[in-house]
Amino acid sequence: MIRFLFRLIGLVLLAAGFIFLIYDGTRSIAGNMVLMTTLEAAWNTLLSTGPEVYRPAVDRLGVPWLWDPVIQSVLKQPTWLILGVLGAIFMLLGRGKKKLIGYVRG
């Protein structure tokens, strides 16, 4: 059941990443330059609160260094890349067990 859930989440994330890839490609063709939607811009567009709202929560965890180099660099990446990587990770987590070939003891 949990593998199915991981595969479903992975498939939805991959589909969303593909949608953002097509969106960025269409904008790039129309604008005659490469245009990428960053994860931060997509977050600000889709949700009413920006990612800065969660900074105090990260600071309260006791790892203030996590926000500035790590989370900020992830938020500056293209949305399709982040969603694609997360989708691939969830798909790998949800894959079935490898079938053994031949006679294997153990």
Secondary structure, 3 states (H helix, E strand, C coil): CHHHHHHHHHHHHHHHHHHHHHHHHHHHHHHCCCCCCEHHHHHHHHCCCCHHHHHHHHHHCCCHHHHHHHHHHHHCCEHHHHHHHHHHHHHHHCCCCCCCCCCCCC
